[in-house]
Amino acid sequence: MDTLFGGLKPVRKGGGNQSKSLRLSDKNGKEYVMRAVKKSAEVYLQAMAFKDKYVIGEFKDTYTEKLLMDFYTVPCPTVFLR
């Protein structure tokens, strides 16, 4: 990161229920955001489906986790309008 765009410094971490990000700034004050590509199926389930029960670790290496990871990694189709 010390050579990218002339050097970037971390400003703050961020993210929501399913993502992780890092806000960076260059020497001129321009800001960038770096986001994690891989998301956690377990974190998604915890945040969306099991708000009242702790389930982290319960779905590790299960069909449910594999199904959700497939859902996360499927690229969005591009639609061309004419």
C-alpha positions as YAML, in Angstrom:
chain: A
units: angstrom
residues:
- id: 1
  name: MET
  ca: [0.00, 0.00, 0.00]
- id: 2
  name: ASP
  ca: [2.96, 2.30, 0.41]
- id: 3
  name: THR
  ca: [3.46, 2.49, -3.38]
- id: 4
  name: LEU
  ca: [-0.11, 2.26, -4.69]
- id: 5
  name: PHE
  ca: [-1.27, 5.69, -5.97]
- id: 6
  name: GLY
  ca: [1.83, 7.26, -4.45]
- id: 7
  name: GLY
  ca: [1.21, 5.67, -1.05]
- id: 8
  name: LEU
  ca: [-2.01, 5.02, 0.83]
- id: 9
  name: LYS
  ca: [-2.61, 5.29, 4.56]
- id: 10
  name: PRO
  ca: [-5.46, 3.58, 6.44]
- id: 11
  name: VAL
  ca: [-8.13, 6.01, 7.65]
- id: 12
  name: ARG
  ca: [-10.65, 3.67, 9.26]
- id: 13
  name: LYS
  ca: [-12.14, 0.21, 9.02]
- id: 14
  name: GLY
  ca: [-15.73, -0.32, 8.00]
- id: 15
  name: GLY
  ca: [-18.28, -2.74, 6.70]
- id: 16
  name: GLY
  ca: [-21.74, -3.92, 7.48]
- id: 17
  name: ASN
  ca: [-23.29, -7.21, 8.48]
- id: 18
  name: GLN
  ca: [-21.67, -9.16, 5.67]
- id: 19
  name: SER
  ca: [-18.72, -7.15, 4.40]
- id: 20
  name: LYS
  ca: [-15.39, -5.84, 5.57]
- id: 21
  name: SER
  ca: [-13.79, -2.71, 4.20]
- id: 22
  name: LEU
  ca: [-10.87, -0.39, 4.79]
- id: 23
  name: ARG
  ca: [-10.95, 3.31, 3.93]
- id: 24
  name: LEU
  ca: [-7.62, 4.65, 2.68]
- id: 25
  name: SER
  ca: [-6.34, 8.08, 1.70]
- id: 26
  name: ASP
  ca: [-3.45, 9.28, -0.46]
- id: 27
  name: LYS
  ca: [-1.10, 12.20, 0.23]
- id: 28
  name: ASN
  ca: [-3.54, 14.63, -1.44]
- id: 29
  name: GLY
  ca: [-6.47, 13.54, 0.74]
- id: 30
  name: LYS
  ca: [-8.28, 11.56, -1.97]
- id: 31
  name: GLU
  ca: [-10.00, 8.57, -0.36]
- id: 32
  name: TYR
  ca: [-10.34, 5.00, -1.57]
- id: 33
  name: VAL
  ca: [-12.22, 2.02, -0.18]
- id: 34
  name: MET
  ca: [-10.90, -1.53, -0.29]
- id: 35
  name: ARG
  ca: [-13.52, -4.21, 0.21]
- id: 36
  name: ALA
  ca: [-13.18, -7.92, 0.91]
- id: 37
  name: VAL
  ca: [-14.30, -10.10, -1.98]
- id: 38
  name: LYS
  ca: [-15.15, -13.20, 0.03]
- id: 39
  name: LYS
  ca: [-18.09, -12.90, 2.37]
- id: 40
  name: SER
  ca: [-19.06, -15.24, 5.16]
- id: 41
  name: ALA
  ca: [-22.19, -17.31, 4.77]
- id: 42
  name: GLU
  ca: [-22.31, -17.75, 8.52]
- id: 43
  name: VAL
  ca: [-22.19, -14.01, 9.16]
- id: 44
  name: TYR
  ca: [-25.01, -13.57, 6.64]
- id: 45
  name: LEU
  ca: [-27.13, -16.20, 8.37]
- id: 46
  name: GLN
  ca: [-26.40, -14.66, 11.77]
- id: 47
  name: ALA
  ca: [-27.36, -11.16, 10.63]
- id: 48
  name: MET
  ca: [-30.41, -12.02, 8.57]
- id: 49
  name: ALA
  ca: [-31.98, -15.26, 9.74]
- id: 50
  name: PHE
  ca: [-30.83, -15.89, 13.31]
- id: 51
  name: LYS
  ca: [-30.89, -12.49, 14.99]
- id: 52
  name: ASP
  ca: [-31.96, -13.93, 18.35]
- id: 53
  name: LYS
  ca: [-29.65, -16.96, 18.43]
- id: 54
  name: TYR
  ca: [-25.86, -17.20, 18.07]
- id: 55
  name: VAL
  ca: [-25.10, -19.62, 15.19]
- id: 56
  name: ILE
  ca: [-21.49, -18.86, 14.20]
- id: 57
  name: GLY
  ca: [-19.76, -22.22, 13.84]
- id: 58
  name: GLU
  ca: [-22.99, -24.19, 13.51]
- id: 59
  name: PHE
  ca: [-22.96, -24.26, 9.67]
- id: 60
  name: LYS
  ca: [-19.22, -24.71, 9.06]
- id: 61
  name: ASP
  ca: [-18.57, -27.25, 6.28]
- id: 62
  name: THR
  ca: [-22.27, -27.95, 5.74]
- id: 63
  name: TYR
  ca: [-24.47, -28.03, 2.66]
- id: 64
  name: THR
  ca: [-26.14, -24.80, 3.83]
- id: 65
  name: GLU
  ca: [-22.82, -22.95, 3.95]
- id: 66
  name: LYS
  ca: [-21.81, -24.30, 0.52]
- id: 67
  name: LEU
  ca: [-25.15, -23.26, -0.98]
- id: 68
  name: LEU
  ca: [-24.86, -19.73, 0.39]
- id: 69
  name: MET
  ca: [-21.25, -19.40, -0.78]
- id: 70
  name: ASP
  ca: [-22.34, -20.46, -4.28]
- id: 71
  name: PHE
  ca: [-24.99, -17.74, -4.11]
- id: 72
  name: TYR
  ca: [-22.36, -15.14, -3.11]
- id: 73
  name: THR
  ca: [-19.88, -16.05, -5.80]
- id: 74
  name: VAL
  ca: [-22.20, -16.26, -8.82]
- id: 75
  name: PRO
  ca: [-21.44, -13.27, -11.03]
- id: 76
  name: CYS
  ca: [-24.30, -10.93, -11.83]
- id: 77
  name: PRO
  ca: [-25.43, -11.19, -15.43]
- id: 78
  name: THR
  ca: [-24.86, -8.13, -17.57]
- id: 79
  name: VAL
  ca: [-27.93, -6.84, -19.35]
- id: 80
  name: PHE
  ca: [-27.45, -4.93, -22.57]
- id: 81
  name: LEU
  ca: [-30.25, -2.63, -23.65]
- id: 82
  name: ARG
  ca: [-30.59, -1.59, -27.27]
...
